[in-house]
């Protein structure tokens, strides 16, 4: 992508219930408020309570977020689409085939595959949260982070 910061970003995963809403919440906190941020899935899933829990640990909320698909979006133009799962990446490439939209693939593990105790499962979700935050900060380094006063 060019040196300029995207004005609008769509985060996509398979069902818009774990990775992409987590990325959307992190982006809303880390990026300037002038950047429009949304998330969607290839298919709609169910809201995941572990996502709410790990975001709350870090002072973030999904508010009234309900999983949605790309077809549910009111606006389908974004400067950048960040895909977080292989299925979403293929769908985004197909979706943008005739559009001038940059697509980046950020391979992100699916924490829903974690098993064990609640603490072990939460650790998998925290790992995804931190991977997304690190990747976002690295990708948009040099862009003014959103201050807590915003």
C-alpha positions as CSV (number, residue, x, y, z in Angstrom):
1,X,0.0,0.0,0.0
2,X,1.1,3.6,-0.6
3,X,2.7,5.6,2.2
4,X,-0.7,7.3,2.9
5,X,-2.8,6.0,5.7
6,X,-6.0,4.3,4.7
7,X,-9.2,6.3,5.4
8,X,-11.3,3.2,5.7
9,X,-10.5,-0.3,6.7
10,X,-12.5,-3.5,6.6
11,X,-11.4,-6.5,8.7
12,X,-12.6,-9.8,7.4
13,X,-12.6,-13.3,8.8
14,X,-14.8,-16.4,8.4
15,X,-17.8,-15.6,10.6
16,X,-17.3,-12.1,12.0
17,X,-17.5,-13.5,15.6
18,X,-13.9,-13.6,16.8
19,X,-10.9,-12.3,14.9
20,X,-12.5,-9.5,12.8
21,X,-14.6,-7.9,15.5
22,X,-11.5,-8.1,17.8
23,X,-9.4,-6.3,15.1
24,X,-12.2,-3.7,14.7
25,X,-12.3,-2.9,18.4
26,X,-8.5,-2.7,18.5
27,X,-8.4,-0.4,15.4
28,X,-11.0,1.9,16.9
29,X,-8.7,2.4,19.9
30,X,-5.3,2.5,18.2
31,X,-6.1,4.4,15.0
32,X,-7.1,8.0,14.6
33,X,-10.9,8.5,14.8
34,X,-10.8,9.9,11.3
35,X,-10.3,6.3,10.0
36,X,-13.5,4.5,9.3
37,X,-13.3,0.9,10.6
38,X,-15.7,-2.0,10.0
39,X,-15.6,-5.8,10.2
40,X,-17.5,-8.6,8.4
41,X,-17.3,-12.3,7.7
42,X,-17.7,-14.6,4.8
43,X,-20.6,-16.0,6.7
44,X,-22.4,-14.7,9.8
45,X,-21.6,-16.6,13.0
46,X,-22.7,-16.2,16.7
47,X,-21.2,-13.6,19.1
48,X,-18.4,-15.2,21.1
49,X,-18.4,-14.4,24.9
50,X,-14.6,-15.0,25.1
51,X,-14.1,-12.1,22.7
52,X,-16.1,-9.8,25.0
53,X,-14.1,-11.1,28.0
54,X,-10.6,-10.5,26.5
55,X,-11.5,-7.1,25.2
56,X,-13.0,-6.1,28.5
57,X,-9.7,-7.0,30.2
58,X,-8.1,-4.4,28.0
59,X,-10.8,-1.8,28.5
60,X,-12.5,-2.4,25.1
61,X,-16.1,-3.3,24.2
62,X,-17.9,-4.5,21.1
63,X,-21.0,-2.6,22.2
64,X,-23.9,-3.8,20.1
65,X,-21.8,-5.7,17.5
66,X,-23.7,-8.5,15.9
67,X,-21.8,-10.8,13.4
68,X,-22.5,-9.8,9.8
69,X,-21.4,-10.7,6.3
70,X,-19.9,-8.6,3.6
71,X,-23.3,-8.6,2.0
72,X,-24.8,-6.9,5.1
73,X,-22.4,-3.9,4.8
74,X,-24.1,-0.6,3.9
75,X,-20.9,0.6,2.2
76,X,-18.7,-1.8,0.2
77,X,-15.9,0.6,-0.6
78,X,-12.8,0.5,1.6
79,X,-9.2,1.7,1.0
80,X,-7.9,-1.4,2.6
81,X,-9.4,-4.9,3.4
82,X,-7.4,-6.9,6.0
83,X,-8.2,-10.6,5.9
84,X,-7.5,-12.7,8.9
85,X,-8.4,-16.2,7.6
86,X,-7.7,-18.0,4.3
87,X,-11.4,-18.3,3.4
88,X,-11.8,-14.5,4.0
89,X,-8.8,-13.7,1.9
90,X,-10.0,-15.7,-1.1
91,X,-13.5,-14.1,-0.7
92,X,-11.9,-10.6,-0.5
93,X,-9.8,-11.1,-3.6
94,X,-12.9,-12.2,-5.5
95,X,-15.0,-9.4,-4.1
96,X,-12.4,-6.8,-5.1
97,X,-11.4,-8.3,-8.4
98,X,-12.7,-5.3,-10.4
99,X,-12.1,-2.6,-7.7
100,X,-9.0,-0.6,-6.7
101,X,-9.0,-1.8,-3.1
102,X,-5.8,-3.1,-1.4
103,X,-6.1,-6.5,0.3
104,X,-3.7,-7.6,2.9
105,X,-3.6,-11.1,4.5
106,X,-2.7,-11.2,8.2
107,X,-2.7,-14.9,9.1
108,X,-4.3,-15.1,12.5
109,X,-4.9,-18.3,14.5
110,X,-8.5,-19.3,15.3
111,X,-8.7,-19.3,19.1
112,X,-12.0,-21.2,19.0
113,X,-9.9,-24.4,18.4
114,X,-8.4,-24.0,21.9
115,X,-9.3,-26.7,24.4
116,X,-8.7,-27.2,28.1
117,X,-9.5,-25.1,31.1
118,X,-11.2,-21.7,30.9
119,X,-7.8,-20.1,31.6
120,X,-6.2,-22.0,28.7
121,X,-8.9,-21.0,26.3
122,X,-8.7,-17.3,27.5
123,X,-4.9,-17.5,26.9
124,X,-5.6,-18.4,23.2
125,X,-8.0,-15.5,22.8
126,X,-5.5,-13.1,24.6
127,X,-2.8,-14.3,22.2
128,X,-4.9,-13.4,19.2
129,X,-5.8,-10.0,20.7
130,X,-2.1,-9.2,21.2
131,X,-1.0,-10.5,17.8
132,X,-3.7,-8.3,16.2
133,X,-2.6,-5.2,18.2
134,X,1.1,-5.8,17.4
135,X,0.4,-6.3,13.7
136,X,-1.8,-3.2,13.6
137,X,0.8,-1.0,15.4
138,X,3.6,-2.3,13.1
139,X,1.4,-1.8,9.9
140,X,0.3,1.7,10.8
141,X,3.5,2.8,12.6
142,X,4.1,6.5,12.2
143,X,0.4,7.1,12.1
144,X,-0.7,9.0,15.2
145,X,-2.4,6.6,17.6
146,X,-5.8,7.5,18.9
147,X,-5.4,9.2,22.2
148,X,-7.5,8.1,25.2
149,X,-9.1,11.6,25.1
150,X,-10.7,10.9,21.8
